[in-house]
Amino acid sequence: MVAFDAVVLAGGRGSRLGGVAKAQLAVGGRRLVDRVVAAAAAAGARRVIVAGPAETATPRLERAGLDLRVVADDPPFGGPLAGLAAALPETDAPLLAVLAGDLPFVAGAIGPLLAAATAHPEADGAVLHDVDRAQWLCGVYRRAALAAGLEALGDVRDRPVRALLEPLALIAVPAPAGAALDVDTWPDLARASDLATRIPEPVEGDPNVSDPSPAPLPPEALDDWGAALTSALGLDPADVPVGEVLDLARDAAHGVARPAAPLTAFAVGLAAGRSGDADSALRRARELAAAWRER
């Protein structure tokens, strides 16, 4: 298991929620900040540092066997970089998961982020991308890069997160379904509460969360697998539209849920075999996945 610590940034004002502290809101019967701490613990974080106001430190955050620390933003409500700067002295881990405190379904993202960061030691870390947009406060970063960037910035009060993270060399990791959903508004909270009835919380030791292996498959290995697979199935490689199938799997995973990707691919293959029209089956499935995401 990859050794890492986590920083949970829970000091937001909740300005779009009428001043309500976002991290204190409940989704599925648990505060947002508790859900994020649970996700980090389930992924195997050695230590979790929560940066936020004093009321964040309640018994609800106590977890057996977890080194949990709470630090105050300096200055209070000085923005996420102020929280990160306050948390950084509490950890010496080479890798840090930096997580916003309002991501109720972040658990599915931590493993892929760890895998990408460890598979690319030349990079400064990995960041979640949702619809081609970086989710800066959902990433795994090298502590040395964060420390150097914060020192170069100087006063970080109210500075945007991208001022620190955008210059870094980062690996983009596609967001699993729901992982990038943050709670900024009351409609966001309602949507998250609905999803909570369908997405279970992780528990320590959950292999779907805590094991970041194997590393992402390189393109040449995928080519080799495709050639072996088509040969074993008696297919012409030219009849397998690899790019379209991968796009379909991505759309199904993002628009529905990760397990929907293999199920969708199998169903499309079955439909194509029966009808003889693979293009039509692929198109219909992608249209359905896109519409499903907007539900």
Secondary structure, DSSP 8 states (H G I E B T S, - for coil): ----EEEEE-----GGGTT--GGG-EETTEEHHHHHHHHHHHTT-SEEEEES-GGG-SGGG--TT-EEEEE--SSTT--HHHHHHHHGGG---SEEEEEETT-TTTHHHHHHHHHHHHH-TTSSEEEEEETTEEEEEEEEEEHHHHHHHHHHH---TT--THHHHTTS-EEEEE--TTTT----SHHHHHHHHHHHTTS----TT-HHHH---S----HHHHHHHHHHHHHHTT--GGG--HHHHHHHHHHHHHHT-TTHHHHHHHHHHHHHHHHS-HHHHHHHHHHHHHHHHT-
